[in-house]
Amino acid sequence: LVVAPALVVWLTPAPQKLTKRVYLEGFFLLAFIALISWYVFSFRSSLGILHQSLIYVIFPIVILAALRLGQRGATICIVLVSGTAILGTIKGVGPFSMGSMNDSLVLLQTFTGVLSFTSLILAASTIERQKASKALNQRVNDLATLNDSSRKFLDNFDSRSICQTICELSVSRMRLDGVWIEIEGIENQYTSPITVYGISQDLVVKMKNVWEQNMTSRDWENVVIKTTDNNKESFRSYAALPLVFNGEKKGVLKLLSKNKNFFTSDRLQLIQSYTNLAAVAIKNTWLYEQVQQGNKQLQALSQRLLQAQEEERLHLSRELHDESGQLLAALSVQMGLLERDSANSEATRQRINELIKTSHKLQENLHKLAVNLRPASLDHLGLVKALQQHTEEFSRQYNIQVEFEAVCMEDVRLSIEVETALFRVVQEALTNIGLHAQATRIDVLISRNNGLAAVIVEDNGVGFRLPAMTPEKHLGLFGMRERIEMLAGEFTIESTIGKGTTVKAEVPCSD
């Protein structure tokens, strides 16, 4: 109980490195124990019961040494105290020196046994408690690492950037020396590393032979390789962890360390959890990029559909104006000639007059239809003139006061797309006012400032509740919004029950 524990403890590697503060504390504790032991076991027992009671002073100090210094400190205390007690008892001094040597040995053995068991059990318990505390702290740090990594992954939506972040965090938080990611390409072959961190691309290429020699199959299992190269500049531990997306292996995270036994089971468990998070993050960026690409394609398709719609409207407008309008005009002329030649028949002249009126009315309706499809003034005179004519015609048709104003738009022509979009917004807004708003006054403003063209249509009608707007019931409003947003502009509607509505559209423009 004295020598054997000391030999076992001191011949095994220390569980942890001690600081200078611990060494200094241990020196003073051991010196104090040595002094107390010498005092207790170096005088004759004739000094009385007070001297014998000093035996119990030794125990608190030994217990403190076991708690503070661990097993190595405890074994030193046991050797010091037991050696001093044995030496004093042999010389016939100290509290264990009795008249009979056998009695002295019994007392001495009991003392050393209690002292050794107490110290060693407390030291062992202290070591276990320290291991448990260390393991708990490590788990907390691991969770903090995963939480921090997850937060950074969620803030990143670019596939190239997320791979760079994964590699950087692997080196900084996992204490690795080199990391790279390979993504599976066609025919289940891995492409060249898309992201490398901590080492050069040339070194990655050179290390492929090591992987090919040690990896016999491309399965889902983690691969850990250890080398015996003692060169401090070389990598002595390698690991490859699969990146699994929806049950399919689509990539590999490859890790390097200069420590031979770096990839322990606990550390691999942490890295595996980190790899799972990384796989989800990469997959999310891929999905996000696919959604973005799909949105761009849908936007381009909508733009082409609107362009085709405007082209078809222009074609119909020209057809109605150029062909049907000319035919109706010719019909009116011919009926006029017929009226002149049939002066003898009053009934014939009356019927011809009715036909003339009908043709004029039909011609007027065709003209309105052509204007609604695509006003010729928009192409020939520009946006301001087209809006001015349209507001005047709207005011006459609905008998509503319309005030039109153009600011900073003198002799300005915008792109066809911008002019068409702004004209359609005003046209749709006025149509909605005429049908639903019950307004008595409308203000229309078009302006240009700081590279932005804007139109504002404001009325004093009944208004409506904006949250109640749905695409099914307000298709025209949503169509206006879509036109403006496709030009990277902003479309807003403000409305209050009983206080009217304001429609505003703003788009980037250039002369």
Secondary structure in CASP SS format (residue, H / E / C, confidence):
PFRMAT SS
TARGET T0000
AUTHOR 0000-0000-0000
METHOD secondary structure of the structure
MODEL  1
L C 1.00
V C 1.00
V H 1.00
A H 1.00
P H 1.00
A H 1.00
L H 1.00
V H 1.00
V H 1.00
W H 1.00
L H 1.00
T C 1.00
P C 1.00
A C 1.00
P C 1.00
Q C 1.00
K C 1.00
L C 1.00
T C 1.00
K H 1.00
R H 1.00
V H 1.00
Y H 1.00
L H 1.00
E H 1.00
G H 1.00
F H 1.00
F H 1.00
L H 1.00
L H 1.00
A H 1.00
F H 1.00
I H 1.00
A H 1.00
L H 1.00
I H 1.00
S H 1.00
W H 1.00
Y H 1.00
V H 1.00
F C 1.00
S C 1.00
F C 1.00
R C 1.00
S H 1.00
S H 1.00
L H 1.00
G C 1.00
I H 1.00
L H 1.00
H H 1.00
Q H 1.00
S C 1.00
L C 1.00
I H 1.00
Y H 1.00
V H 1.00
I H 1.00
F H 1.00
P H 1.00
I H 1.00
V H 1.00
I H 1.00
L H 1.00
A H 1.00
A H 1.00
L H 1.00
R H 1.00
L H 1.00
G H 1.00
Q H 1.00
R H 1.00
G H 1.00
A H 1.00
T H 1.00
I H 1.00
C H 1.00
I H 1.00
V H 1.00
L H 1.00
V H 1.00
S H 1.00
G H 1.00
T H 1.00
A H 1.00
I H 1.00
L H 1.00
G H 1.00
T H 1.00
I H 1.00
K H 1.00
G C 1.00
V C 1.00
G C 1.00
P C 1.00
F C 1.00
S C 1.00
M C 1.00
G C 1.00
S C 1.00
M H 1.00
N H 1.00
D H 1.00
S H 1.00
L H 1.00
V H 1.00
L H 1.00
L H 1.00
Q H 1.00
T H 1.00
F H 1.00
T H 1.00
G H 1.00
V H 1.00
L H 1.00
S H 1.00
F H 1.00
T H 1.00
S H 1.00
L H 1.00
I H 1.00
L H 1.00
A H 1.00
A H 1.00
S H 1.00
T H 1.00
I H 1.00
E H 1.00
R H 1.00
Q H 1.00
K H 1.00
A H 1.00
S H 1.00
K H 1.00
A H 1.00
L H 1.00
N H 1.00
Q H 1.00
R H 1.00
V H 1.00
N H 1.00
D H 1.00
L H 1.00
A H 1.00
T H 1.00
L H 1.00
N H 1.00
D H 1.00
S H 1.00
S H 1.00
R H 1.00
K H 1.00
F H 1.00
L H 1.00
D C 1.00
N C 1.00
F C 1.00
D C 1.00
S H 1.00
R H 1.00
S H 1.00
I H 1.00
C H 1.00
Q H 1.00
T H 1.00
I H 1.00
C H 1.00
E H 1.00
L H 1.00
S H 1.00
V H 1.00
S H 1.00
R H 1.00
M H 1.00
R C 1.00
L C 1.00
D C 1.00
G E 1.00
V E 1.00
W E 1.00
I E 1.00
E E 1.00
I E 1.00
E E 1.00
G C 1.00
I H 1.00
E H 1.00
N H 1.00
Q C 1.00
Y E 1.00
T C 1.00
S C 1.00
P C 1.00
I C 1.00
T E 1.00
V E 1.00
Y E 1.00
G C 1.00
I C 1.00
S C 1.00
Q H 1.00
D H 1.00
L H 1.00
V H 1.00
V H 1.00
K H 1.00
M C 1.00
K H 1.00
N H 1.00
V H 1.00
W H 1.00
E H 1.00
Q H 1.00
N H 1.00
M C 1.00
T C 1.00
S C 1.00
R C 1.00
D C 1.00
W C 1.00
E C 1.00
N C 1.00
V E 1.00
V E 1.00
I E 1.00
K E 1.00
T C 1.00
T C 1.00
D C 1.00
N C 1.00
N C 1.00
K C 1.00
E C 1.00
S C 1.00
F C 1.00
R C 1.00
S E 1.00
Y E 1.00
A E 1.00
A E 1.00
L E 1.00
P E 1.00
L E 1.00
V E 1.00
F E 1.00
N C 1.00
G C 1.00
E E 1.00
K E 1.00
K E 1.00
G E 1.00
V E 1.00
L E 1.00
K E 1.00
L E 1.00
L E 1.00
S E 1.00
K C 1.00
N C 1.00
K C 1.00
N C 1.00
F C 1.00
F C 1.00
T C 1.00
S H 1.00
D H 1.00
R H 1.00
L H 1.00
Q H 1.00
L H 1.00
I H 1.00
Q H 1.00
S H 1.00
Y H 1.00
T H 1.00
N H 1.00
L H 1.00
A H 1.00
A H 1.00
V H 1.00
A H 1.00
I H 1.00
K H 1.00
N H 1.00
T H 1.00
W H 1.00
L H 1.00
Y H 1.00
E H 1.00
Q H 1.00
V H 1.00
Q H 1.00
Q H 1.00
G H 1.00
N H 1.00
K H 1.00
Q H 1.00
L H 1.00
Q H 1.00
A H 1.00
L H 1.00
S H 1.00
Q H 1.00
R H 1.00
L H 1.00
L H 1.00
Q H 1.00
A H 1.00
Q H 1.00
E H 1.00
E H 1.00
E H 1.00
R H 1.00
L H 1.00
H H 1.00
L H 1.00
S H 1.00
R H 1.00
E H 1.00
L H 1.00
H H 1.00
D H 1.00
E H 1.00
S H 1.00
G H 1.00
Q H 1.00
L H 1.00
L H 1.00
A H 1.00
A H 1.00
L H 1.00
S H 1.00
V H 1.00
Q H 1.00
M H 1.00
G H 1.00
L H 1.00
L H 1.00
E H 1.00
R H 1.00
D H 1.00
S C 1.00
A C 1.00
N C 1.00
S C 1.00
E H 1.00
A H 1.00
T H 1.00
R H 1.00
Q H 1.00
R H 1.00
I H 1.00
N H 1.00
E H 1.00
L H 1.00
I H 1.00
K H 1.00
T H 1.00
S H 1.00
H H 1.00
K H 1.00
L H 1.00
Q H 1.00
E H 1.00
N H 1.00
L H 1.00
H H 1.00
K H 1.00
L H 1.00
A H 1.00
V H 1.00
N H 1.00
L H 1.00
R C 1.00
P C 1.00
A H 1.00
S H 1.00
L H 1.00
D H 1.00
H H 1.00
L C 1.00
G C 1.00
L H 1.00
V H 1.00
K H 1.00
A H 1.00
L H 1.00
Q H 1.00
Q H 1.00
H H 1.00
T H 1.00
E H 1.00
E H 1.00
F H 1.00
S H 1.00
R H 1.00
Q H 1.00
Y H 1.00
N C 1.00
I C 1.00
Q E 1.00
V E 1.00
E E 1.00
F E 1.00
E E 1.00
A E 1.00
V E 1.00
C C 1.00
M C 1.00
E C 1.00
D C 1.00
V C 1.00
R C 1.00
L C 1.00
S C 1.00
I H 1.00
E H 1.00
V H 1.00
E H 1.00
T H 1.00
A H 1.00
L H 1.00
F H 1.00
R H 1.00
V H 1.00
V H 1.00
Q H 1.00
E H 1.00
A H 1.00
L H 1.00
T H 1.00
N H 1.00
I H 1.00
G H 1.00
L H 1.00
H H 1.00
A H 1.00
Q C 1.00
A C 1.00
T C 1.00
R E 1.00
I E 1.00
D E 1.00
V E 1.00
L E 1.00
I E 1.00
S E 1.00
R E 1.00
N E 1.00
N C 1.00
G C 1.00
L E 1.00
A E 1.00
A E 1.00
V E 1.00
I E 1.00
V E 1.00
E E 1.00
D E 1.00
N C 1.00
G C 1.00
V C 1.00
G C 1.00
F C 1.00
R C 1.00
L H 1.00
P H 1.00
A H 1.00
M C 1.00
T C 1.00
P C 1.00
E C 1.00
K C 1.00
H C 1.00
L H 1.00
G H 1.00
L H 1.00
F H 1.00
G H 1.00
M H 1.00
R H 1.00
E H 1.00
R H 1.00
I H 1.00
E H 1.00
M H 1.00
L C 1.00
A C 1.00
G C 1.00
E E 1.00
F E 1.00
T E 1.00
I E 1.00
E E 1.00
S E 1.00
T E 1.00
I C 1.00
G C 1.00
K C 1.00
G E 1.00
T E 1.00
T E 1.00
V E 1.00
K E 1.00
A E 1.00
E E 1.00
V E 1.00
P E 1.00
C C 1.00
S C 1.00
D C 1.00
END
